[in-house]
Amino acid sequence: MKKIFTTALLVVFGAFVLTAAKAELSLSGYQEFYAVSVDQSTEAGLSASDHTSENRGGLSNGRFTRLIATATTTLDNGIAVTGVYTISKDNDSNGDSDTSTVAVDENSLSFSGGFGTISVGNIFSAGTMAHNRGTTLIPTAEPDNGATGLFIVAGGATGGYGAFDEAGYALDGMKLRYMSNVYEGFSLAVSYESCMEKNSGATSATSCDGGTATNYDDVIDTVASYNANFDGVDVSLTYGRVMGNTQIVAGAEYNDLDAQVYSVKLAAAGLTAIYKNHTYGDSGQLKSRTVDGDGEGSVYAVRYDMGNISLGFAHTETSFREGTNAADSTAETDTFGIGYNLGGGVMIEFAHGSKEETDGSDSIKDTEADATLAKLSFGF
């Protein structure tokens, strides 16, 4: 029996070696570093002068530094196979815990052919891949990168202030994803995530019943896209829906996830403009409440590229109604960015932005802050 088992292991190992020998392996990566200065006048609804212990600026090594190994091969039937494994600067490698569940920490296997591309692993959702996002458009990719958020002290309104990104955006829970090829400008993307708790920051034995009401299960993200060029103007349109099941927590029932997202992008002669809207109603809120939710977020962004120089502006606005509050809790950000491409994959970028948050329970501003940052990055 032992001999049979050993022989079987040798056969499997031999098959792996022969397969690996056919694969082509490449390494790529990315590094980023920040200097941030924050002027916060209001924190938790009070003058920031009452919170003197907070550090309002400093240096940061960001969140998304990583090394990416990519292996490619082709099956006998012509299907292309790509394997990706990323070593990310997260808490698995003495980095930040807030990066450990983000899908830049990718571990995936993809199969591509005339049918499109099927991927499995710790990967981006269909919506993350397909929708146009103004929050990443401008130099420094703020507010998406969240570098200023490492220094600004955000408010604590119950239920938050709304969201401009859908549930599961950029997170790396285990997924199965299909992306079609493009036909006459049209394409389709669908992803399935069985359990949001099953991410790279959790153990393999993590229970899908141990999360909160917004740790949705059986999440299906579907996006239809259209891309075309009309008289020199590139047009991109997307519409998507995200649905998932919530949990019964401490005997209380919550509403399932049902979110809709659409985006528009226009680009011509170095100028790019994006609008995106996200609505998610009362997803994740108590079923016993009749007036709550109405969660919504919008993003407006524009960027202009001229040679090595890039300029951009992004505006976000979000809102959410918590329970019986008299008003919505709201948040707004405005961010200006400028970048210069030094060549060889090295970029230096600067941004200045403002953030305001208002609690719907008392209509008092929880947060008022301005932030300035410099970013040095290297993609290789």
N, C-alpha and C positions, 0 to 999 in steps of 0.2 A: 504493500500500500504506500509506504514511504517513497519507494522507488518511482511508483506511478505519479505521486504528487510532485516529486522533484523533477521528473521528466516534463510534466505539464507546466511547471514554472519556467523551465528552460525554453520550452516552446513559446510561451507567452513573451518571455524576455527577448528571444530571438526575433519574434514578430515585431516587437517594439523597436529593436535596434534597426531592423531592416526598414521599417516605416520611417523612423527618425532620420535615417541616412538619406532618404529621398526628400526630406523637408528642407526648405531654405529658411535660415534663421537670421533675423535682423534685430538690432537694438536701437531704440530711440528714447528720447526723454525730454524733460522740461524742468527748469528751475525758476523760482521767483523769490524776490526779496522786496520788502516794503519799508518805507519810512512814513509814519502817519502822525499828524497833529490834529487834535480835536479841540474845538471850543464849544462846550456844552453849557447852555444857560439854564436849561430846565431838566431836572431828573426826578422821576417819580412824582411829578406834579409840583415839585418844590424848586426853589432856586438851587442851582448846582453848587453854590457857595456853602450850602448846608451839608455837602457830601465831599469833604476835603480829602478823604482817603483814596479817591479814585485817581488812577493814572490816565491822563488825557492824551497820551501820545507815546511814541517810541518806535523801535525797530521791530519788524516781524518777518519771519521766514514764510509767511503765507500759509496756504492750505494745500496747494496742488502740485508741489514738486514730486516728480515720479520718474521711474525708469521702466521702460516698456519693452518686453521681449515679444516678438511676433514671428511665428513659424507658419510657413505656407507649403502646401503640397497639393497634389492632384490625384484623385481616385482613378481607378482603372476605367470607370465610366465617364470620366471627364469632369466630374464635379470638383470644384475648387474648395479646399479646406484651409481655414485660417484659425490658428490658435493664438490667443493673446493672454499674457500674464504680466501683471503690473506690480511693481514694488513701489508703493506710495508712501509719502511722508505722513503716516498716520500713527496711531498709538501701538500698532503692531511693530513699528520700527522706531520707537521712542519719539514719535511725532505727536500730532494733535488728534484727540479723540473725535473732534468734530469733522474729521475727514474720513474716518474709518468706515462710514456707511455711504460714501459718495462714489459714484460709478467710475470716476477716474481710476479707482482702485480695481481695475477690471480683471476678471478671470473668465475667459469665454472660449467657445468653440463655434465656428460658423461654417455653413455649407452653402455654396453659391453656384448658380447655374441659370439655365433658361427659365426656371421657375421663380427666381428671385434669390433672396438670402434668408436662411433660417439660422438663428443663433440661440445658444443656451449658455447660461452662466450668470455671473454677477455683472450685469450689463445695464445700459440705459433703457428706459421704457420707450415705447413707440412714439409717444408724444414728445419726449425729450429729444429724440432724433429728428422728428419731422417739423415741429412748429418753429416759426420764426420768432426769435427772442431778442427784443430790444435791450433787455437788461445785460446782454453780453456783447452788444454791438459796439459801444464806444471804447476808446482806448482805456486801459486798465480793467475792462469788463466789469466795472461797478454799475449797479449794485449787486450783480449776480455773484461775483467773487466773494463779497462780504468782508473785504479787508477792513473797511471802516467800522463794520459791526463788531470787530474784535476790541474796539476802543470806546465806541459810543455805548453808553448805558441805556438800553432800551426800556420802554415802559412795561408795566405788568398788568394790562387790562385783562380781565377774565375772558377767555376765549380768543384773545389776540385782537388784531386790528384788520383782519382780512388777509388775503394772499393773492399775489399776482401770478404765482405758479401753481399748477395743479398738484394734487397729492401724488407723491412718488417721484416728482421731478428730480432728475439727476441722482437718484438714490440707487444703490446696487443690490437690492434684494434679488434672490434667485428668480430668473425669468426665462420664459421661452418667447422668442420674438421672430416675427416674419415681416420682411420688407420686400415688396414686389419690385420688379423691374418697372421702368417708366414706359408707358404706352401713350403716345400722342400727348405727352405732357402730364398725364394722370398717373398717380401711384397710390398705393395703399400700404399702411403699416399697422400691425397688430401685435400687442404683447400681452402675455398672461403671467401674473405673479400670484402664486398660491397663498403667500403669507408675507406681509411686510416686515415681520420680525426676523425673517430668514435672510439677514444681510451679512456682509463680511465682518461686521463688528460683533456678531453673535456667534455662539457655539453652534455646532451642527445639531445638537440636541435641543435647541431652543424651542419652546412650546409656542404654537400659534394661538394659544388661548391666554397667554400671559400679558398681552399688551393693553393699550388703552382703546377707547372707542374709535380713535382715528388711526389705529393700526389695522387697516382693512385687510380682509382675506379675499381670495378669488378676484383679484383686480384685473379687469380687462380694459386695455387702453387701445382705442382704435382711431386712426387718423387718415383722412383722405387729403391728398395734396394735388395741386395743379401748378405747373411751372412752364412758362413760355416767354418768348421775346416778341414784343410788338414795336416795330420801328425803332429799335435800339434801346427799348426800355424792358428790362427784365422784370417779370411779374411772378410773384409766388403767393399762392393762396392755400391756407390749410383750415380744415375743420375737424375737430375731434371730440370724442366723448370718453370719459373715464367712469367706470362703474365698479363697485366692489361691495362686499358684505361687511358690516360692522359686527361688534361683539356685544353680548349682554354682560355688563360690568356691574358687579354687586347687586344683581337682580334688576337693574334698570335697563330698559331697551333704548337703543339709539337709532337714528336714521342712517340708512345705507348711503354709501358714496354715490353721488350722481353729479358729475361736473361736465361742463362744456367749455371748449376752448376754440377760438378761431384767431387766425393771424393773417396779416397782409404785409408783403414786402415789395417795395418798388426800388429799382436800382438803375441808374443811368449816368454815364460820364463821371464816375467817381463818387456820385451822391447816392446814398442808401437811406431809405426811410422804412420804419417798421411800426406797425400797430398790432397789439395783441390784447385780447379780452378773455378773462377767465371768470366763470360764474359757477358756484357750487351750492347755492341755496342753503338748506339746513343740514347738509351732510355732516354726520358725526355728532349731531345735537340730540338732546333728549326728545323722544317721541311724545312725551307728556306735555311738552310746550307747544303752543300754537303760534306764538309770535317770537321767532328767533331766526338766526341764520342770515339769509340773504347775502351770503358771502360773495364778494366780487373783487376783482382787481384788473386794472388796465395799465398798459405800458405804451408810451410814445417815445420813439427814439429816432435820431438822425445822425448820420456820419458822412464826412467828406474826406476822401483820400486824394492827395495830390503829391505824386512822387513818394518820397520817404516820409512825408508828414501826414498825420491823420488828426481830424478834429471831430468831436462828437458831443451830443447832448441827449440825456435820457430823463424822462419824467415818469414816475410811478404813482398811482393812487389806489388805495385799497379801502374796503369797508366791511364791517361785520356787526350784526345785531346780537347781543348776548342777552338771553332770557327776556326779562321785562324791562330792560333799560329803556329810557325815554328816547335815546338817540343811538345812532350807529357809532361804534368805535372806528376811527379812521386813521390812516397814515399816508403821508406824502413824502416823496424824495425827489430832489432835482440834482443832477450830476453833470458837470462839464468835464470833458477829457481831451487831452492832447497827447499825441504819441509821435516818436521818431524812430524809424527803423535804421539801426546802425549797420545792418548787413550781417550776414553769417548767422542769422537766427537770433540776434541780440536786439532787444527792444528796450527803450527807456520811455516811460509814460508818466503823465501827471493827471490828477483829477481833483476837482473841488466840488463838494456836494453838501446839501442840507437835508435834514430829516426832521419831520414833525409827527407826533402821535397824540391823538386826543381820545380820552376814555369816554365812552358813551354813557357810563353810569352817572357822571357829573359834568360832562362837557368841558372838563378842565384839561389843558394840555399836559400830557405826561412827559413828553420829550421834545426838546428843541436843541438842535446841535448842528454845527458846521464842521466839516472835516476836509483836510487837505492831505493828499498822499502822493508819494513818488514810488514808482515801481520799476524794478530792473528785472528783466526776464531773459531766459536763454532757452530756445527750443532747438534740439539737436536730434 
